[in-house]
Amino acid sequence: MTETIRSVDPATGDLVWEGEAASPAAVEAAVASARRAFPGWAATPLADRIAAARRFAGVLGERKAAVAETMSRETGKALWETTAEVGSMIGKVDASVAAQAERTGEKRKDMPFGAATLRHRPHGVMAVFGPYNFPGHLPNGHIVPALIAGNTVVFKPSEVAPATGAAMAGAWEAAGLPAGVFNIVQGARETGAALADADIDGLLFTGSAATGAHFRRAFADRPHVILALELGGNNPLVAWDGDLDEAAAIAIQSAYITTGQRCSCARRLIVPESAWGSDLVDAIAYLSDRLVIGRWDEQPEPFMGPLVSDRAAAHAMEQVAALIEKGAKVIRSFEGIEGRSEAFVTPALLDVTGIDTPDDEIFAPVLQVRRVESFGVAMEAANNTRFGLSAGLVSEDDALWERFLLEGRAGVVNRNRPTTGAAGTMPFGGLGDSGNHRPSAYYAADYCAYPVASFEASEAAGNRDAIKARLKP
C-alpha cells in the first residue's frame, strides 16, 4: 500500500501539499537513474556544470516570491525570513563556484621529470537529506556543490516540507540538467531508510543529533560512502559585560529567531552573578514580552511564527516541564497562545542556576539562564556539553575574548554577535555530537570531491637508468 504524505500550514492547519511517498522500489530506481547519469555528468566540462547551476539560480530568482511563500506556508516562518532564505539559495551558487576553485580545484607544479598535479574527482551518487527548519537553504548547501563537483544527486526533502522540495526540483528541471543528474524522492522514514541503504557513494545530512548518531553507526562498515553530518547543539551564550540593551538584543536574536528552530540558536545563557547579570536577564524578559508573534502573512511582520507543528510544540512542552520538575525557576513561561493553533508558543526564559539539566537540544524558543561567580566557571559551564556547534561571547574585554577563543569548544564562535550569525563564505559545522568533522557551507566542497595526486611525464624516460645503476653486474 502506497503511503501518502501531506504538509500543512502550522499556523492554520490548511493543507499545503499532498502526494505519494516513494516506495523502496522507487528509491532504488532513482538511485539507478543517478548511477547511469554519473559518468556523463562527471565528464561534462566544469564550466558547463557551473552554467547549469547559474541557470538554477536564475530560475529561483524568477520564482523567488512563490518559493518563499511555499516555504512560509509549510514551516510557519515569517515571509521576510523565507524571502531571505531563497536569496541565500541563489547566493550559494557563486559561493560554491569560489569554494570549488579555492579548495578543490586543479593545481600543477613543474618537476624535473614532468609535473606533479593535484586534481579532484566526484564521488558518484550523493544522497541528500533535507531538514524542515531551512528546507531550501540547507539541502541546497549540499546539492549545489555536489553537482558542481560532478556528482549526481538523489534528494529526499523533509516529509514536513515536501512542497519546498518539489519547488527546488522544478527549478533544477527548468535549469536543463541532463536526465538522472538530479532526482527527488518524497517520503518519511521508510523512504529515507531505503535511500540510506541504497547503492550510494555519499550521504549528506542536516538534522538531529539522534539521527546523525544512527547514520554513524549504520555506515561504520561502509567506509566507501562519504558521510557529512551537520547536526544540532546545546549552544552557550556567555554574556559578561557591555551595553545592556545590545546584550539583550543579541540574546533575543540568538535564542528566539526562527522560533528557536535553528541548530545554532543559543539554548543556554551564562551570566555573572552580579547586578549587571540580573539587569540583563530583566532586559531579555522585557524584550521577549514585546516580540510580535504571528502568521507568516500577518502585519505587522512577526518576529517569530509558530513551531513547525503541533507535535513539535507538544514535545518542547514536555522538555520544559521536565526542567521545571528539576527545579528550574520560570522567569517567562513557555505556553500556547489563546486563539492560535497549538503550534504557537511564547518565548520562555528559565533560571536553572544550581541545578543539573539534561544536555539536550530543545528545538524551540527556550533559553536557560545560569548565573556563575567567575569567568572561569562560565567557561566550564559553556563547555559542559556533548555538543559543539556554536558559542558566543558578549564582552568588550579583549582578554576575555582571547580566552574564549582558546578554551571554547565549538565550530562557530562569535563575539558581540548572535550565535546564529553565519556566512556562506565561511565553514559551518561543529564538534562532538554536532557533526563528524565535515563542516558544510564554504567547506562543503571538501566532501563533494576527493583529491587525486599525480606524478606525470609526457614520455617514459629516466626510470630505466635509475634502476640500471643499482643492478648487479
C-alpha positions in Angstrom: 0.0 0.0 0.0 1.4 3.4 -1.0 1.9 5.9 1.8 0.5 9.4 1.3 2.4 12.3 2.8 1.0 15.7 3.5 2.3 19.0 4.6 0.1 21.6 6.4 0.5 25.2 7.4 1.2 25.0 11.2 -0.5 28.4 11.7 -3.8 27.4 10.2 -3.8 23.6 9.6 -4.5 24.2 5.9 -3.2 21.5 3.5 -0.2 22.7 1.5 1.0 19.6 -0.3 -0.1 16.0 -0.8 1.5 13.2 -2.7 2.7 9.6 -2.6 5.8 8.6 -0.7 8.5 7.0 -2.8 8.5 3.2 -2.2 11.8 1.3 -1.7 11.5 0.3 -5.3 11.0 3.9 -6.4 14.1 4.9 -4.4 16.1 2.1 -6.0 15.0 3.4 -9.4 16.0 6.9 -8.6 19.5 5.8 -7.4 19.9 3.7 -10.5 19.0 6.7 -12.7 21.6 8.8 -10.8 24.1 6.0 -11.3 23.6 5.9 -15.1 23.8 9.6 -15.3 27.0 9.9 -13.3 29.7 9.1 -15.9 28.3 11.6 -18.4 27.9 14.4 -15.8 31.3 13.8 -14.3 32.8 14.1 -17.8 30.9 17.3 -18.5 33.2 20.3 -18.5 33.3 22.2 -15.2 32.2 25.4 -17.0 29.1 23.7 -18.2 28.2 22.3 -14.8 28.7 25.8 -13.3 26.5 27.3 -16.1 23.7 24.8 -15.2 24.0 25.9 -11.5 23.7 29.5 -12.5 20.6 28.8 -14.6 19.1 27.2 -11.5 19.9 30.4 -9.6 18.3 32.4 -12.3 15.1 30.3 -12.1 15.0 30.8 -8.4 15.3 34.5 -8.8 12.3 34.5 -11.2 10.3 32.4 -8.8 11.5 33.9 -5.6 8.2 35.2 -4.3 6.4 31.9 -5.0 9.1 29.7 -3.4 9.3 31.9 -0.3 5.5 31.7 0.1 5.6 27.9 -0.2 8.3 27.7 2.5 6.3 30.0 4.8 3.1 28.0 4.4 4.9 24.8 5.1 7.1 25.9 8.0 5.2 28.8 9.5 8.3 31.1 9.1 7.7 34.8 8.5 7.8 35.8 4.9 10.7 38.2 5.4 12.7 35.2 6.6 11.8 32.8 3.8 12.5 35.5 1.2 16.0 35.9 2.7 16.3 32.1 2.6 15.6 32.0 -1.1 18.2 34.8 -1.5 20.7 32.6 0.3 20.0 29.7 -2.0 20.7 31.9 -5.0 23.9 33.3 -3.4 25.1 29.7 -2.8 25.9 29.2 -6.4 28.6 31.9 -6.7 29.9 30.9 -3.2 30.2 27.3 -4.3 31.9 28.2 -7.5 34.5 30.1 -5.5 34.9 27.3 -2.9 35.4 24.7 -5.6 38.2 26.7 -7.2 39.9 27.5 -3.9 39.6 24.2 -2.1 39.1 21.5 -4.8 40.4 23.0 -8.0 43.4 21.8 -10.1 47.0 22.7 -9.2 50.1 21.9 -11.2 53.8 22.2 -10.3 56.6 21.6 -12.7 59.1 18.9 -11.7 62.4 17.6 -13.3 60.5 14.6 -14.7 57.4 16.5 -15.8 54.8 17.7 -13.4 53.1 17.0 -10.1 49.4 17.6 -10.5 46.6 17.8 -7.9 43.1 17.1 -9.2 39.7 16.4 -7.6 37.2 13.9 -8.6 33.5 13.5 -7.7 32.4 10.6 -5.5 29.4 9.4 -7.6 25.8 9.3 -6.4 25.1 11.6 -3.4 22.1 11.2 -1.2 21.0 14.5 0.3 18.5 14.5 3.3 16.8 17.9 3.9 15.6 19.3 7.3 12.4 21.2 7.9 13.8 24.4 9.6 15.6 25.6 6.4 14.0 23.3 3.9 15.6 25.1 0.9 18.8 26.7 2.1 20.3 23.7 4.0 19.9 20.9 1.4 20.8 23.4 -1.3 24.1 23.9 0.5 24.8 20.2 -0.2 23.2 19.9 -3.6 24.9 22.9 -5.4 28.5 22.0 -4.6 27.8 18.3 -5.2 26.5 19.0 -8.7 29.3 21.5 -9.5 31.8 18.8 -8.5 30.3 16.4 -10.9 28.3 14.2 -8.6 24.7 13.2 -9.3 22.1 13.7 -6.6 19.1 11.9 -5.0 17.3 14.4 -2.8 14.9 13.4 0.0 13.3 16.6 1.4 11.9 16.6 4.9 8.5 15.0 5.0 7.3 18.2 6.8 8.3 20.3 3.8 7.7 18.3 0.6 6.3 21.3 -1.4 9.6 23.2 -0.9 11.5 20.1 -2.2 9.2 19.9 -5.2 9.8 23.6 -5.9 13.6 23.0 -5.8 13.2 20.0 -8.2 11.2 22.2 -10.5 13.9 24.8 -10.6 16.6 22.3 -11.4 14.4 20.8 -14.1 14.0 24.3 -15.6 17.8 24.7 -15.5 18.0 22.0 -18.1 20.0 19.3 -16.2 20.5 16.0 -18.1 18.1 13.2 -17.1 19.1 11.5 -13.9 21.5 14.1 -12.7 19.1 15.4 -10.1 16.4 13.1 -8.6 13.9 13.7 -5.9 12.2 11.1 -3.7 9.5 12.3 -1.3 8.7 10.4 1.8 9.3 9.9 5.5 11.3 7.3 7.5 10.8 4.3 5.2 11.8 6.3 2.1 14.8 7.7 4.0 15.9 4.2 5.2 15.7 2.9 1.6 17.8 5.7 0.3 20.5 5.3 3.1 20.6 1.5 2.3 20.9 2.0 -1.4 24.0 1.9 -3.7 25.1 5.4 -2.9 28.6 7.0 -2.6 27.8 9.7 -0.2 25.1 10.7 2.4 24.9 14.4 3.2 22.6 15.1 6.1 21.5 18.1 8.1 19.2 17.3 11.1 19.0 16.0 14.6 21.9 14.6 16.6 20.0 11.4 17.2 19.6 10.7 13.5 23.2 11.6 12.9 24.3 9.1 15.6 22.2 6.5 13.8 23.9 7.2 10.5 27.3 7.0 12.1 26.5 3.5 13.4 24.9 2.4 10.1 27.8 3.4 8.0 30.6 2.2 10.2 31.1 -0.8 7.9 30.7 1.2 4.7 33.8 3.3 4.6 33.5 3.9 0.8 30.4 6.1 1.5 31.4 9.7 2.3 29.2 10.8 5.3 28.8 14.5 6.1 26.7 15.4 9.1 25.6 18.8 10.3 23.7 18.3 13.5 22.2 20.3 16.4 23.7 21.9 19.5 23.1 22.9 23.1 24.7 26.1 22.4 26.0 28.6 25.1 26.0 32.3 25.0 28.2 33.9 27.7 27.1 37.5 28.3 29.6 39.1 30.6 29.8 42.9 30.2 29.0 45.8 27.9 25.9 47.7 26.8 22.8 46.1 28.4 20.4 46.9 25.5 22.8 45.5 23.0 23.5 42.4 25.0 19.8 41.8 25.5 19.2 42.2 21.7 21.9 39.7 21.0 20.4 37.2 23.4 16.9 37.6 21.9 18.2 37.1 18.3 20.3 34.1 19.5 17.6 32.3 21.3 14.3 33.2 19.7 14.9 33.8 16.0 13.1 31.3 13.7 11.1 30.4 16.8 14.2 28.8 18.2 14.4 26.4 15.3 17.9 27.0 14.2 20.6 24.5 15.1 22.8 27.4 16.1 20.3 29.1 18.4 21.6 29.8 21.9 19.9 27.4 24.4 22.0 28.4 27.5 22.7 31.9 28.7 25.6 32.2 31.1 25.8 35.5 33.0 27.8 36.8 36.0 26.2 36.6 39.4 26.1 40.4 39.7 23.8 43.4 39.3 24.8 43.6 35.6 23.8 39.9 35.1 20.5 40.4 36.8 19.7 43.5 34.8 20.5 41.7 31.6 18.1 38.9 32.4 15.4 41.5 33.2 16.1 43.3 29.9 15.7 40.0 28.0 12.4 39.3 29.7 11.2 42.7 28.9 12.1 42.4 25.2 10.6 38.9 24.9 7.3 40.2 26.1 7.2 42.7 23.2 8.1 40.3 20.4 5.5 40.1 17.6 4.3 36.6 17.2 2.0 35.8 14.2 1.3 34.0 10.9 3.8 34.4 8.1 1.5 36.7 6.2 0.3 39.0 9.0 1.0 42.6 9.5 3.0 43.9 11.3 5.5 41.4 10.2 6.1 38.9 13.1 9.5 38.3 14.6 8.6 34.7 15.0 5.8 32.4 13.9 4.6 29.0 15.2 6.8 26.0 15.7 6.7 23.7 12.7 3.9 21.5 14.1 1.6 20.9 17.0 3.7 17.8 17.7 6.9 19.8 17.9 5.2 22.1 20.3 4.0 19.3 22.5 7.4 17.7 22.6 9.1 21.0 23.6 6.4 21.5 26.3 7.3 18.1 27.8 11.0 19.1 27.9 10.3 22.4 29.6 8.0 20.7 32.1 10.9 18.3 32.9 13.2 21.2 33.6 10.7 22.8 35.9 10.3 19.5 37.7 14.0 19.5 38.3 13.8 22.9 39.9 14.1 25.5 37.1 12.5 28.8 38.0 10.2 30.3 35.5 11.1 33.9 34.5 8.9 33.8 31.4 6.7 30.8 30.9 6.5 28.5 27.8 2.9 28.2 26.8 0.4 28.3 24.0 -1.3 31.4 22.7 -5.0 31.8 23.0 -6.9 31.9 19.7 -4.0 30.4 17.8 -3.1 26.9 16.7 -1.3 24.6 19.2 2.0 25.2 17.3 2.1 28.8 18.5 4.2 29.2 21.7 5.6 32.1 23.8 9.3 32.5 24.2 10.5 31.0 27.5 13.1 32.2 30.0 14.1 29.8 32.8 16.6 30.2 35.6 18.5 26.9 36.0 21.2 28.1 38.4 22.3 25.4 40.8 20.5 22.5 39.1 21.7 19.8 36.8 20.0 20.0 33.4 19.8 17.4 30.6 22.4 18.1 27.9 19.7 18.0 25.2 18.7 20.4 22.5 15.2 22.0 23.0 14.3 22.9 19.4 12.1 25.8 20.4 12.3 29.4 21.8 13.5 28.3 25.3 16.5 30.0 26.9 18.0 28.6 30.1 19.9 31.1 32.4 22.8 30.1 34.5 24.4 32.6 36.9 28.1 32.0 37.8 30.6 33.6 40.1 33.6 33.9 37.7 34.6 33.8 34.1 36.5 30.6 34.7 33.3 28.9 35.9 31.5 30.4 32.9 33.9 28.7 30.5 33.4 25.4 32.3 29.7 25.8 32.0 29.9 26.7 28.4 32.0 23.6 27.6 29.8 21.3 29.7 28.1 19.7 26.7 28.5 16.8 24.4 27.7 19.2 21.5 30.0 21.8 19.9 28.2 23.7 17.2 28.1 27.4 18.1 29.0 29.6 21.0 29.0 33.3 21.7 30.6 35.8 24.0 29.2 39.3 24.8 32.1 41.3 26.2 34.2 44.4 25.4 37.2 42.8 27.1 39.7 41.6 24.5 41.5 39.4 27.0 38.2 37.5 27.7 37.6 37.1 24.0 41.1 35.6 23.5 40.4 33.2 26.4 37.0 32.3 25.0 38.6 31.5 21.6 41.3 29.4 23.2 39.2 27.4 25.5 35.8 27.3 23.8 34.8 24.1 22.0 32.6 24.9 19.0 32.9 25.2 15.3 31.2 28.7 15.2 32.4 31.1 17.8 31.0 34.7 17.7 31.8 37.8 19.7 29.2 40.5 20.3 27.0 39.0 17.6 24.2 36.4 17.8 25.2 32.7 17.9 23.1 32.3 14.8 25.4 34.5 12.7 27.0 32.6 9.9 28.0 33.1 6.3 28.2 31.0 3.1 31.7 32.2 2.6 32.8 30.5 5.8 32.7 26.9 7.1 29.7 25.8 9.2 29.9 22.8 11.4 30.7 21.6 14.9 32.4 19.1 17.2 31.2 16.3 19.3 27.6 15.3 18.7 27.2 18.4 16.5 28.8 16.7 13.5 31.5 14.4 12.2 34.3 16.9 11.3 32.9 17.6 7.9 31.7 21.2 8.1 29.4 22.5 5.4 28.8 25.9 3.8 32.1 27.0 2.2 33.8 23.8 3.1 31.1 21.6 1.5 33.4 21.5 -1.5 35.8 19.3 0.6 33.3 16.4 1.0 31.9 16.7 -2.6 35.2 15.6 -4.2 38.2 13.6 -3.3 41.9 14.5 -4.2 43.9 12.7 -6.8 47.7 13.3 -6.7 49.5 12.5 -10.0 53.2 12.4 -10.9 53.3 12.5 -14.7 55.5 12.8 -17.7 54.7 13.0 -21.3 57.0 10.1 -22.1 58.7 7.4 -20.1 62.3 8.5 -19.6 64.9 8.2 -16.8 63.4 5.3 -15.0 65.5 2.6 -16.7 68.7 4.5 -15.9 67.8 4.8 -12.2 67.3 1.0 -11.9 70.3 0.1 -14.1 72.7 2.0 -11.8 71.7 -0.3 -8.9 71.7 -3.7 -10.7 74.3 -6.4 -10.1 77.0 -6.6 -12.7 
